[in-house]
């Protein structure tokens, strides 16, 4: 790893001026670690949390590399949400203002006029969500032939929102020779699978002291009152949208209660406890192993011997009563190289005991707030936007008038009344239930069929279109 960057005074004066505009006086830890490595040209996997200063860590090296005399996109930053795209673009604009670097945010849900104007002017840096970027690529409005740096910002969120198919397609438009950097708060196996497609022989940089490799399981706890625990469990499930989960309770009565609560709220949930017959237990086990059942509610005793390699979440409705129980519960996810999330609901006197078991197990368990109704609705909106954008883009432009646009007046009319808005809300709720985003990377397929596009080990290379003299890939027709 290169030496740390100790001061911004080592940077060109015009970039220092932009940093002063932002009020940045000295490098934050992630910037001190990452900037020298990026300026060395190596591909990187960086584990850094939101708010750590990572935009500067990749933004400053990008600005240093931009040739302002070339009116073409030279760096591409993929972000999971329009809010993050706007925030990142705003900081890069400020950092590069005195150097003359043009940065353009691109995302869906807004009109095209400003984006088209920015692309026509020759944006040096494009920051955006994969769906709208792919829209511009497919129409030929955006070209990536001159891209020297690719950044995947909050890669875990990009995958959880279902952007993997779009990212895979964008990879086909990128030039062969480039620097690629992946930033993520967590680096589970699905993110590492992503890195094998976009990155070449990357270095791993972690801001966690002593951490030398990515962890498979993310550990969180959320503080709640006992009276609100069942309602908050529902909020967590709505926000997280797990692929599959075991929900642990300490008593059989709680198992029955939680199962009834989830089933009333239309969650695909069933229970397993000592009261059930062996045939009923085996039936529930078979359903969750086959993917037919999403949520299984169980006691620790009833869950003994359960081995479900695809389990994405373990949720403790009742806090574990010993360090050993916590390890046994959370060890049921993150298996066979898969990513896992462990969430514990703690209340009252459980909080002190929970902190004790963290110390005994030497596991860092981060506190998260219970998601609010606004948080849940924003998350659902993001999932809905991604899926709808993908479906609309799959419709040939010549057919969109009669397959999509003709319904706009009907939607506007429905939205004008309370009853109509409820009907639209019901349609959205039904659509979200039926159309789950693609949240995982198909590791076997990636390992055998999709190395980084354009590299010597790419089995699709013989089918790749001819490259232009500048080294970029000519525009591909989108795969259907």
N, C-alpha and C positions, 0 to 999 in steps of 0.2 A: 504494500500500500504506500503510495507517495506520502511525502511530508504533509503535515497539516497546514492549512491556510490560516495564518495568525492575524492578518489584518487586511482590510480592503485597500490599504494604501499600495498593495502590490498590483492593483488593477489599473487599467487605463483611466485617465482623468475623466473622460466623458461618461464612463460607466460609474465611477465614483460619484459624479454629480447626480445621476439617477438614483443611486442608493441613498444619497443625502436627502433627496426629495421624499423618499419613503421613510426617512427617519432611522435608517439602519446605520449603526455606528461601528459594530464589529461583527465578525462572522458568528453565527449560531453553531452549535456542535455539528449538526448535520451538514452545514455548509463548509465548515472547516475540514470535515472528513471527505465529502463527496467531490467538491469542486476540483481539487488537484487531480483526483482520479479521472473525472470527466474530461478535464483538459488534456489528460494523457491519451485520450481516445479509446479507452477500453470500455467494453460493455459491462454494465453494472446491475446488480440486484440490490436495492437499498431498502432496508426495513426501517421505516420512520413513520411516526404517527402524524395525523393532521395537526397543524399548528406548530410543527417543529422547525419550520423555516425551509422546507424542502423545495418550495417554488424558487427561492433564491439559489438553492444548491444546483438545480439544473438550468434555471433561467439565465444566470450570469454566464456560465460557460457557453450556452446557446448564443447569447448576444455577442460574446467574444468571437464566435466563429462566423457570424453572418457577414456576407459580402453585400453591403448596402447598395453597391453599384449594379447588382443583379436583381431585377424585378421578378423574382420567382420564390416560391416557398422552399425554404432551406431547412426548416425544422418543423416537426409535427408533434403535438402533445395531445394524447387521447385522455379524456377525463370522463367520469361516469355520469355527471349531472351538469345541467346548464349553469347552476350556481357556481360549481367549482370551476367550470370553464371560464366563466366571467371573472371570477376572482383571480385565477392564474393569469389570464390575458391582461387584466388590469395591472398586475404587478410587473409583468414583462414589458408592457407599454411604458410604465414609469421608469423601469430600469434602462430601457433602450432609447428613451426619448432624445437624449442629448447626442446619441450616436446616429440617430435617423433610422432606427429599426422599426419597421411596421409590423404590428402584431394584430391578428384578426381572430376574434372569438366566433365559432360556428357551432350552432346547435339548433335543434328543432323547436317547434312551438312558437316560432316567430316568423315574420315575413322574410323574403329572400333579398329584398332590395339592398339593404346595408351590406349583406354578405357578398352579393354580386359586385357591388361597388368596390369593396375591399379586395376581392380577388382580382378584379380588373386592374386595380392600382398596383398589384404585385405584392401581396402580403409576404413578408420574409418569414414570419412565424405564424402558424395556424394552430389554435388551441380549440378543441371541440369534442363533442360527443360523436361516437362512431357512426350512428345512424345518419345524421345530417352530412357528415363528412363523406360517407359512402354515396349519398345522394349526389353531391357535387362531383365526386369522382366519376360516377356512372354517366353523368350528363356531359362530361368533358369540361366542366367549368373550373375544376381544380386539377392541377397536375403535380405529381410528387417526384418527377424525374431528378430534381436537384436537391432532394432532402438529404442532409448529412447527419441529422440527429433525430431519432425517434424516442419519445418519452411516453411510457405507460404510467399515468398517475393514478394512484389508488387502484391498483390492478385487481385487488380482491373485490372491490366494489364493482368494477367493470364486469367481472364474471358473475357476481351475485345478481346483478340486474339483467342478465341475459344477453350481454353484448358479444359473447364469444363468436357467433356466426359472422357478425359484422367485422370484428377484428380480424378474423381469419381471411375474409375477403379483402380487407384493406391491405393486408400483408402482400397480396398479389400485385398491388400498384407501387410498392416501395422499391427503390433501387437496391441493387445487390450490395453495394459497398456503403455502409452507414454505421453510425454508432447508435446502439440501442440501450436504453436504461429503463429499468422497471422499478417503480416506487410503490411500496405497499405497507400498510400498518402491520399486516400479518403475512407470512410466507408459507401457507399450507401447500400440500402437494399439488392442488389444482393450479396454484399460481406458479409453482415451479414447472409444471407441464407447459404453461403458457410461455415461460421464459425459454424453454427449449425450442419453441417455434420462432420467437422473435429475436433471441439473443444468441451470441456466439461466444462460448468459453467465458462467461461473465464472472466477475469478482463479486463476492457477497460482502456487503457492508451493513453492519447492524449498530444501532445506537444504544443497544442494551448491553450493559457492562458484562463482560465474560461470556456473552452468547456467541458461539462459533458456528452455529447451524440453525436453520429455521425450525421452529417448533411445529408439531402437528396439531396440537390442541390449543385453542384460545379459551382462557378461563376468565369468567366474569361473575360478579355477584351484584344483585340489585336489592336495595333496602325497601321493604314494604311493611305496612301494618298487617296484622293477622286478618282483620276484617276485610281488607281489600285484596287479599292474596289471590283469590280465584279470578277476580276481575283483571288483576294485573298479569296473571298467567295468560289470559286471553289476549291481552294487549301485546305481550311478548311474542306469542305465536303469530299474531297478525303482522307484526313488524318484521320478525325474523323470517317467516314463511319457510320453515325447515323442510328439507326433502323428506326426512324421517326423524323421529325422536322417541326416546324413552323418557317418560316423566315419572320421577321417583317420589314416592310418599313413604312416610314412616309407619303408617297404620293402614289396615285393610279398610277401615271406615273412610279414610281420606281417599283411598283408591277409588272406592265406589262414588264418593262425592265428586271428585275431580272428573271422573269419566262421565258422570251425568251432566256436569256443567259443560264440558266440551261437546258432548253429543247434542245438547240443547242448542248450542251455538253453531251447529252444523259442521263441526270439525270431524274428520275421519279418525275417530278414536275408539279404542276398546281397552279392556282391562285384563290383567293377569294377576291372580292372587291365589292363596292357598285354598280359598273356598271353591274354586272352579274344579270341575272334573278334569282328569288327565286329557280326555278327548278335547275339551274346550280349550285347555291350555295349548295343546299341540296345534289346534286350529288357528288360534290367535298368533302363535309363533310363526306358523307357515305363512300367514297373510302378511305379516310385517317383513319377513325375509324375502318374500316374492315381490314386495312393493305394492301390494294391494291395500295395505293398511299404513297410514302415515304415522299415527301416534299411539303408542302403547303406554298405559299407566300401570305402574307396578310397585310393589314393595321390594326391598333389597333381597329378602328371602325368596320371593317368588321369581325374581329375575336371575337367580343363580344358574349358571350354565348357559345363559343366553349368549350367543355369538352371532352378531349381525354386522358383517363387514362394511355394509353401506350406510350405517347409522351416521347422520350428520350432526345431530344434537343430543346432548344429555341435559335434562332440566331437572333440578332438584326443587320440587314444590315445597317439600319439607327439608330443612337444612340437615345435612348428614350429622350424626351424633358422635362421630369419631373420625380422626384422620384417615384410618384404614378404609372406612366406608366411602369417604370422598374419593380416594384413589380407585377403589373398585368401581364406583359409579362412572367416574369420568373416563376410566380406561376402556369403557365400552364404545367410545367413539375415537376417531383418529386412528383406526386400525388399518393394517395392510397399506400403509403409505397414504391413506386418505386424510383429508382435513376434518377437523372436528371442532365443535363449539360446546363448552360446558357452562351452563348458567345456573346459578343458585339464588333462590329467593330467600332472604333472611329477614327476620323481624325480631324486635324485642331483645330478650336475653340471648337469642341465637347469635347476635352480632359478635359478642366477645368470644364465644366458642368458635365461631367461624374464623376469626382472626388467629386464634390459637392453632387451628388445624392447618392454616396456611404456613405458619412458622414451622410446624413439625414436618410438613411435607416439602417445605422449601419450594413451593409453587407460587408464582406471582399471580394473584387473582385480582383483576382490575375492577373497580366499581363503575357501574353504568347506571344512568338514571332510567327509571321506568319510562318507556316511550309514551309521549302524550298523544292525544287524539290527532293533533296537528302533525306530529311526527309520522303517525301511522298513515294518515291520508296522503302526506307528501310521498311516502315510500310507495304506496299503492299507485299514485299518479305516475311515478317514475317507471314502475314496472309496466303499467298500462301503456305509457308513451312508447317505451322500447318495443313492445310487442306489436302495437298498431303500426308504428313507423316501419317495422320490418315487413309487415303484411302489405302495406300500401306500396312500398318500394318494389315489392315482387310483382305488382300489377303493371303491365306495359303502359307507358304514358298515354298511348292512343286509346286505351280502354278505361282510363281513370275517370273520364267525364261521366260515362254511364254507369260505371261500377262504384264510384265514390261520390263525385261532385254533385250528382243529381239528388243525393240524399241530404245535402247541406240545408236546403230550405226546410225540410221536414225536421231536422234536428233543431234549427233555430226556432221553429214554431213550437216544438215540444218544450224547449228551454224557456219559453216566455211565460209558462204557467207553473204553479207549484206541482200540480199533478204530473205534468209533462217532465219536470225535473226529477221527480221521484221515479218515473218510468225509465228515464235515462240512467239514473243511479242504479236501478235494478239491473239494467242491461250491463253496465260496467261491472257490477258485483258478480254477475253470472259469468261474464267474459273472463274475469280474473280467476274464477274458480276453475274454469274449463281450460284455460290457456296458461299453463305454468311456464315461466321463462326457462331457457336452457341455462343452467347454473353451473354445470360441470364441464370440464374439458375431457374429451374422450381420449384418455391417455394411450391406450393401445393403438388407436388410429393415428394419433399424432406421432407416436414413436416410430411407426412403420411407414407412414404415408405423407407426413407433413413436416419435415424439417424446415428450417428457415428458408423461405422462398429465395430461389436464385443461387443458393450455395451449392457447392459441388456435390453434397450428399442428398440433394433434393431429388426424389424419384420422379417428381413432376417436371423436372427441368427440361426434358426432351419435348414436353408439350407446351413449354412457355413460349409466348410470342417473341418475335425478334426485338432486340433492344436497340434503342436509338444510340446515336454516336456519343451522346453525353453520358451514357452509362445508366440511364433510367429505363424503367420498364414502360413500354407503350401501353396505352389504356386497354384493359381487358374488358371484354363483355361480361357482365355480371352473370354468375352461375345461378341457374334456377333450381 
